[in-house]
Amino acid sequence: MTASHTQVASLFLDTARRSLVEQAWPRIKDCVAPLSEEQLWWRPNEASNSIGNLLLHLNGNIGQWLVASFERREDTRNRPQEFSARGAATAAELLERLGATVEEAGRVLARLTPEELLATYEIQGYTVTGLYAVFHAIEHFALHYGQIAFITKSLSGQDLGFHRELEKTGRARSRG
């Protein structure tokens, strides 16, 4: 691999880590913190998931796709259980569990090599490259973060204020 390939791999991994650990994860915590237990497990209908289910699901997905795969651990995930749970844990318990997994995934992303991104892995019955596994996990986390934010906004009727730093023009304020 050339120096430029190594730089691209490093930039990709750093961007993925920052997206997961520094952006989406803190926003999920901000969404969940003010919710009651009833709101945490509320679902609009049986075909939809509660925030509690989504937290369990994100924990399972990140643990499977980023931690177990790259750390060569046994995959013990029970995906159907993530969606069938009803009131299985408190918000604090779910956030603590997911926080530990996100932290571990952040360490994995910080140490991955370009060779690991090019290697193939068997994850959830799919044969994928490491690059695909990272991209999928970050994209998947962001998708469900959006659902959690939407449910929180629907339940609270309030703007979450995640982009307060933007001016009315939609641009970040100049620093000078």
Phi and psi in degrees as a GROMACS rama.xvg file:
@    title "Ramachandran Plot"
@    xaxis  label "Phi"
@    yaxis  label "Psi"
@TYPE xy
-80.5438  168.808  THR-2
-59.436  -39.3543  ALA-3
-67.141  -37.63  SER-4
-64.086  -41.0003  HIS-5
-64.0185  -40.2534  THR-6
-65.2166  -40.734  GLN-7
-65.0711  -44.0595  VAL-8
-60.6154  -43.5586  ALA-9
-63.2739  -44.0311  SER-10
-63.3027  -43.5011  LEU-11
-59.6459  -47.5101  PHE-12
-66.6731  -39.3545  LEU-13
-65.7482  -41.2654  ASP-14
-64.1755  -42.8109  THR-15
-62.4419  -44.4846  ALA-16
-63.3413  -45.6915  ARG-17
-64.1562  -40.6252  ARG-18
-60.7333  -43.498  SER-19
-74.7557  -57.3494  LEU-20
-80.0925  -37.3559  VAL-21
-102.391  -16.57  GLU-22
-114.329  -70.3362  GLN-23
-64.8371  -45.1795  ALA-24
-61.4166  -49.3489  TRP-25
-60.4876  -34.1434  PRO-26
-69.7461  -37.3737  ARG-27
-61.3763  -44.93  ILE-28
-58.7758  -42.5224  LYS-29
-64.2798  -34.4648  ASP-30
-68.3555  -42.2579  CYS-31
-82.2353  -34.7795  VAL-32
-51.147  -45.0345  ALA-33
-82.7114  -2.12478  PRO-34
-78.6425  145.702  LEU-35
-77.8464  166.629  SER-36
-62.3599  -36.2062  GLU-37
-62.8073  -43.7773  GLU-38
-66.7116  -37.3362  GLN-39
-58.3005  -38.5686  LEU-40
-104.234  5.86911  TRP-41
-68.4021  140.018  TRP-42
-135.937  139.315  ARG-43
-66.8262  -26.5205  PRO-44
-165.218  172.771  ASN-45
-71.0914  -16.1319  GLU-46
-85.7786  -5.54028  ALA-47
-111.455  163.987  SER-48
-103.722  151.511  ASN-49
-84.7559  167.359  SER-50
-61.4005  -37.9417  ILE-51
-57.9364  -44.8  GLY-52
-63.5897  -40.4512  ASN-53
-65.265  -36.662  LEU-54
-65.8062  -43.1927  LEU-55
-61.3536  -42.3307  LEU-56
-65.5695  -43.7207  HIS-57
-63.5124  -39.7203  LEU-58
-60.8575  -45.4295  ASN-59
-64.7348  -43.2106  GLY-60
-67.2675  -48.3583  ASN-61
-65.4651  -39.6553  ILE-62
-61.9359  -38.8594  GLY-63
-76.3301  -51.6458  GLN-64
-78.4795  -32.366  TRP-65
-106.727  -39.2929  LEU-66
-88.4126  -62.0889  VAL-67
-59.895  -43.0792  ALA-68
-64.8561  -50.4014  SER-69
-80.8193  -19.4181  PHE-70
-95.2163  2.06476  GLU-71
56.0941  43.8047  ARG-72
-97.4396  160.318  ARG-73
-65.8067  137.839  GLU-74
-87.4568  108.103  ASP-75
-108.395  14.3431  THR-76
-64.579  140.034  ARG-77
-118.071  83.7705  ASN-78
-59.0489  -46.1709  ARG-79
-58.0374  -33.0166  PRO-80
-65.9271  -30.4714  GLN-81
-61.067  -34.1107  GLU-82
-93.1344  -21.4369  PHE-83
-89.0657  -13.397  SER-84
-62.3285  141.812  ALA-85
-135.387  108.412  ARG-86
64.1138  30.9691  GLY-87
-72.9241  -18.744  ALA-88
-159.92  163.342  ALA-89
-81.9861  165.882  THR-90
-58.5614  -44.354  ALA-91
-60.2124  -42.2609  ALA-92
-65.6287  -44.3677  GLU-93
-65.5119  -41.6734  LEU-94
-67.3015  -37.9297  LEU-95
-63.5549  -44.9716  GLU-96
-62.9349  -50.0825  ARG-97
-66.2911  -37.5575  LEU-98
-60.041  -41.2001  GLY-99
-64.6296  -39.3589  ALA-100
-69.2509  -42.6951  THR-101
-62.4292  -42.1175  VAL-102
-61.0874  -44.4496  GLU-103
-65.5546  -40.6546  GLU-104
-62.9943  -37.7247  ALA-105
-60.7647  -40.2316  GLY-106
-65.8161  -38.8898  ARG-107
-62.1296  -48.1031  VAL-108
-62.8982  -32.1233  LEU-109
-72.279  -21.7888  ALA-110
-111.31  -6.16157  ARG-111
-60.9374  149.594  LEU-112
-107.446  159.734  THR-113
-56.4455  -35.2374  PRO-114
-64.2775  -36.7512  GLU-115
-69.4013  -30.2917  GLU-116
-68.9732  -30.4002  LEU-117
-87.287  -19.297  LEU-118
-69.4118  162.713  ALA-119
-105.304  150.371  THR-120
-136.748  149.285  TYR-121
-100.342  109.594  GLU-122
-130.386  123.05  ILE-123
57.6266  29.7104  GLN-124
86.7314  -0.198669  GLY-125
-105.816  144.486  TYR-126
-98.6243  116.958  THR-127
-136.246  160.799  VAL-128
-79.9895  162.291  THR-129
-60.9275  -37.6949  GLY-130
-59.4474  -46.4104  LEU-131
-61.7145  -43.5094  TYR-132
-58.6769  -44.8084  ALA-133
-65.765  -49.0296  VAL-134
-58.8954  -46.3701  PHE-135
-59.7357  -46.7862  HIS-136
-63.1367  -42.4208  ALA-137
-70.3719  -43.0619  ILE-138
-61.9581  -43.787  GLU-139
-63.4269  -43.4914  HIS-140
-61.0392  -44.4661  PHE-141
-64.9224  -38.9141  ALA-142
-59.0843  -48.976  LEU-143
-74.9018  -28.1034  HIS-144
-58.9045  -42.7689  TYR-145
-60.7003  -39.6924  GLY-146
-65.3793  -42.7356  GLN-147
-62.6628  -42.9968  ILE-148
-63.1482  -42.2598  ALA-149
-63.1979  -45.6408  PHE-150
-63.0912  -44.0548  ILE-151
-60.6294  -45.7909  THR-152
-63.6064  -37.9834  LYS-153
-64.9574  -41.2837  SER-154
-74.4244  -35.1593  LEU-155
-94.0396  -24.4426  SER-156
68.0558  22.5819  GLY-157
-127.015  148.926  GLN-158
-69.2374  138.501  ASP-159
-82.1694  -13.7284  LEU-160
68.6622  28.3819  GLY-161
-73.8657  -12.3144  PHE-162
-126.155  39.1358  HIS-163
-61.5464  -26.2524  ARG-164
-71.0844  -11.2615  GLU-165
-86.2842  140.155  LEU-166
-78.9495  176.941  GLU-167
-60.7033  -20.4318  LYS-168
-78.4081  -13.0292  THR-169
88.181  10.886  GLY-170
-113.061  147.763  ARG-171
-64.3047  145.914  ALA-172
-62.6014  141.835  ARG-173
-69.7905  148.616  SER-174
-109.465  67.6635  ARG-175
